[in-house]
Amino acid sequence: MKLRYVAFVVVMLLMSVGCGQVTKETVSPVPTDRIMPSGKRVVIMPFADYTPDSSPELYWRRNLLVTESLNDEFARYGLMSALEEDVVEYLLNENIIEPPEIFFADTPNNNYMRSEVESGEWSAAMIQELQYAITRNEELEKRDKQQQAAAGTQGSTLHISLNSQEVAKIGDYFAADYIIRGRLIEFEKGVAKDDFNPFHVGMLPFFFNSSQRMLFGLAKSENYELMDKMAIGGAVGTAIGSANENFPFDEKRDTVSSGHPLFDPTVTSITDYHSLNTALWGVAGAGAAYLAHNGGKVPRAVVQIRIMVQDARTGRLVWSNRSEVEVIPESIYANQEYRKLIAKAIRRATGSLVRSFVATVEGDLLEVPVVTPTVVSDNKS
């Protein structure tokens, strides 16, 4: 009876473990309590996108991620940023940028090609051709609209280039000190091909990857590498099976005796499974190589950004630099989600760029201000 009560209490305790909630703050507020505001203001312009993917949704998404990260990094050093919505509204009113429905040609052909690109059913070369065709169509559509505007078509206006005079106007409008411009050069997601770290890919893929590269070198395609690995797995499995005669099938002995025990012989038949064991081990080795080739994939995110900083009063370029960051999971147990990897890459790239800018142009912002406490005397004279 006592054991029944103890079991009931243990079950209730186990059931009560999962009754709460787990809260995890994945993005924390930027610590600015140690840095006094500099009183200077920056305007972050929408970045020019030179990445291969020309989808409107992904274009705005990339810009949003980079802009938000830059806002945090500038705030870390006491530089306040103008509101992005106000900046976009000003640029639209001044015809410096165009709405997405104009810039991205929303035509049936482009929409069909975008759907084919997103389907993932085409080869990498074909996807590049489709993306090039989409980009080309958008450029032609944009050029036609600009020609219509130049011809004086009703309701059209000329596109204004962002020269030094326009930069100075933006700086004056937002009372800014610096105008931040940039280029999104590369946003790549995929698989890290040449990763031989067993903690990243796992032990079995590590064995076949390293042995295949050591014996056969770099193959022309993944299909050839798969054949190389299966050949290695089959050879290793055959060798193990040949050395191991009685696993998984042991030899079978049947002894038959009949007639007089003194004159009739005893017949013993032996069924040998050595060849079967060898074949099974060879097939198992080739199968393990096949699984190892299709597993052990390490997700990879690459971000390359260039930032240009212009004087908001004169439009003069005061600083420019570029950063490329590659992020892969630390181990096979780490988060493999691409969204997390690309967010880390963006934070690292923008953080190093902003720190380089501050160290080069605004070096005083790197020093933590020392606040001297005010001593109030209670002595009365």
N, C-alpha and C positions, 0 to 999 in steps of 0.2 A: 504493500500500500504506500509506503514512504517513497519507493522508487517511482511509483506512478505520479505522485505529487512533484517530485524533483523533475521528471521528464516534462510535466506540464509547465513548470516554471521556466525551464530552459527553452521550450518552444515559444512561450510568450515573449521571452527576452529577445530571441532571434527575430520574431515578427515585429517587435517594436523598434529594431535598429533602423529600418528603412522608412520610418514614419515622418521624418523631417525633410528639409530641403537643403541642398548644397548650393551656395552662392559663390561665384567666382568672378572677380573683376578682371576682365581680360585687357581692358585699356584703362589705365589710371590717369587722373588729371596730371598735367605737367607741373612739376614742382617749381614754382616761381617765388616762393617765400624768401629764398636766399638772395635773389637778384632784384634790385630796385628797378622800376620802370625807367627806361632811358628817355622817354618822352618823344622818341622817334617813331615814325610810322612807315610801313611798307604797303605797297599795293601789289598783290599777286595776280598776274594776268593769266588767262587760260593758256595752257601749254600747247605748243604745236606738236601734233601727233604724227610721228614718222614710223609707227609700228606697222607691221604687215596687215593686221586685222583692222578693217575699216568699218566695222559695225558701229552704228550710231550709239547704241546702248553701251557697248564696251568703251567707246571713245569717251563718253561723259563719265563713265564709272572710273576709268583710269585717271582722268583729270581730277575728279572728286577726291580720290584716295591721295593723290600727290598734294593737292591743295590743302587738305585737312592736315596732313603730316607736316607740311611747311608752316602752317599756322601754329602748330604746337611747338615746332623747333624755334621759330622766331620768338614766340612768347617765352621760351625757356631763357632767352637772353634779354628779355625786357623790351622787345620790339613788337609793337602792336600792328595787326594787319587790318586792312579795310575789309568790310563785309563782302563776301564773294557775290552775293545777290546784287548789291549796289554796283559792284564793278561790272558785272555782266550786263546789267540794265544800261549803264552808261555807254558801254561798248556797242550795244545794240542801237541805242539812240543816235550815236555818232557814226553808225554804219561802218564800224571798224571790224566787227564780226557779223556773221549772218546766222539767222535761226537755223536749227538743224533740218527743218523741212525743206530749206533752200539749199543748204550746203550738201546734204546727203540726198541724192536724187531718189525720190520714192517712186520708182517706176516698177511695173510688173516684171520686167527682165531682171532688174537689180534684186528685187525681192525674191525671185525664184533662185537666182544664183546664191543669195545669202542663205536661203533654206538648204541648198545643196551643200554649202560649206559647213553649216552647222550639223548636217546629218552625220558627218564623219564616215561616209561610205566611199569616199574617193581617196586616191593616193595623195601624198604630200605635194608632188609636182602638179597634180590637177587642182588641188586647193589653191596653190599659189597662182595658177593661171586664172582661176575664177576670181580671186581677190584682186588681181591686176585688172581684170575686165571691169569689176565693180568700181575700182578707183578711177579707171579711165572714163567710164560713163559719168561719174560724178564730176570729174574735171571738165568734160565737155558740156554738161548741163550748167555748171557754174559759169563757164566762159560764155555760153549763149545768153545767160541772164545779164552778165556784165555788158555784152554787146548791145542788148536791148536797152539797158540803162544808158549807155553812151549815146545811143541813137535818140534818146529823149522819149522813150516809151512812157506812157502815163503810169504813175504809181511806182516807178523805178528810180533808184538813186545810185550814184556811183559809189563803189567801194573805196574806202579811204585806207591808205597804207599807214602802218604804225611807224612813222619816222620820228626823228628827235623832237620836232615841233609838237607832234601829237603826244609824245611821252611827257613833255613839259606841261601840256594842257591837262593831262591826267593827274600829274603831280600837283598842279595848282588846284584842281577840282577837289581832290581828296586830302589836300594839305599834307602830302607825303614827302618823305625824304628819299626813298628809294622805290624804283619800279622793278619788280621781279618778273622776269620772263624766262622761258625755258623750252626745252624740246624733250619729248618722250621718244627716245631713240629705240629702245628695245623693251618689250614686255613679253617674255617667253615662258611658257609652261611646257613641261615635258618630262622626260626621264633621263637621269644622269647615266649615260652609256658606260663610261669607263670608270666604274667604282668598284674597287677590289677590297673594300673594307668589310670584313665579315660581320661587324656590328651594324652595318648599314643594309647589307643585302641578305644576310643569313649564311649559315655555314655551308649548306649544300650548293646554293648558287656561287658562293665564293670558291668552292673547290673546282667546279666545272668551268667557271669563268677564267680562273687563273691557269688551270691546266690547258684549256683550249687556246688561250692566248700564248702560252709558253710553247706549245707544240706546233700550232698552226699559224700563229700570228694574227694579224687583222684581216678578217674576211671581207668580201665585197658587200654582203648583205646579211641580215639577221638569219635568213634561211640557211645560208652556208654555215654560219656559226652554230645553228641548231644541229646541222648534220655533223659538224666537228664534235660537238659535245656528246651527241648520241653515240658516235663512234668510240669516243673515250669511255663512256658509260658501259657500252656493250663489251668492250675489251676488258675493262676492270671486272665487270660482273662475270664474264666467262672465266677469267683467271681465278676468281674466288670460287666459282662453282667447280672448276676442275680440281682445285686443291681440297675441296670439301666434298667427299664422295657420298656421304650419307645424310645430307640435309638439303631440302626438307623431307625427302623420301629416303628411307633406309632400305637396304637390300632385303629381299624376302627369301627365306629358305623353307622349302617343303621337303620333308623326309617321308618316303613311302617304303614299307617292308611287307612282304607277303610270303606265304608258303612256309617251308621248314626253316626254323631259325638257324640251323647249321649250314644249309646248302643254298638257300635262296638269298640273293644279295639285297642290300638296302640301298635304295635309290634316293639321292638327295638332289633336288633341283634348286638352283639359285637364280633369282630374278634381280638383275643389277639395274639400278636407277641412276647410275653415275652420269650417263649422257643426258638424261632428262633433267637432273639437277643442274648440270652445266648450262643447258639451254635456258632453264628458268632464271638462273642467276644473270645470264647475259641479257635476257629481255628485261629483267628488273633493273639492271644498270642503265640500259638505254631509256627505260621509262623514267627513272630518276633524273637522268640528264634532261629529258623533255620537260619535266615539271620544274627543274631548276632554271631552265632557259626562260620559261614563261613566268616564273616567279622571280623574286629578288629584284623587283623594279623599284628604283629609288626616285620618288618625285622630285622635281627640280623647278625652281622659279628664278628667273634672271630679270633684273631691272637695270636699265642704263638710262641715266638722266643727265642732261646738261642744263645748267642754270646761268643766266646772264643777269647782272644787276646794273641798272642805269641810274644815274643821278636824276632825281625827279625834277630838278630845276632847269637843267641844261640838256638832259637826254644823253649825256656822255656816258659811255660804258666804263664802269669803275671796277668791275670784277666779273670773271667768268671761269667756270670749272665744270668738270664732268666726273661722274661716279658710276661704276657698275658693280652690282652686288649679286652674288649667287647664293641661294639658300637651299639646303637639303636637310631632311630630318637627321637628327643627331644619332638615332639608332632605329632599329626596326620597331621599337615600342613607342617612338615619338609620334606626334600628330602628323599625319600624312596629307592633310587637307591642303589643297592648293591655295585656298583663300588665306589661310594662316601664313603660308610660306611667302606669298606675294606681299602681304601686309608687313611682314618682318623685313623683307628686302627693301620696301619703300621707306620704312622708318630708318633703316640703316643708311640708305643712300642719301636721303634728305638730311639726316642728322649730320653726316660727315660733311656734306656740302655747306650747310648753314654754319657749322663750326669753322670750316675753312674760311668762309666769308667774314665771319665775325673776327677771327684771328688776324685776317689780312687788313680789313677796313676799319672795324670797330673793336680794336683790341682791348679797350677799357672795359667792355662788357663781359670779358672773361674773368675779371677780378671780382671776387665777392666783397661787397662793401662792408666795411667795419663800422658798425653803429656804436658811437660813444655814448654811454648812458649819461643823462643829465643829472647832476648831483644838486639837490635842493638843500640849502642849509637852513637849519631850524634855529640858528643863533639869532637872537634879537639884540641889537645894539641900541 
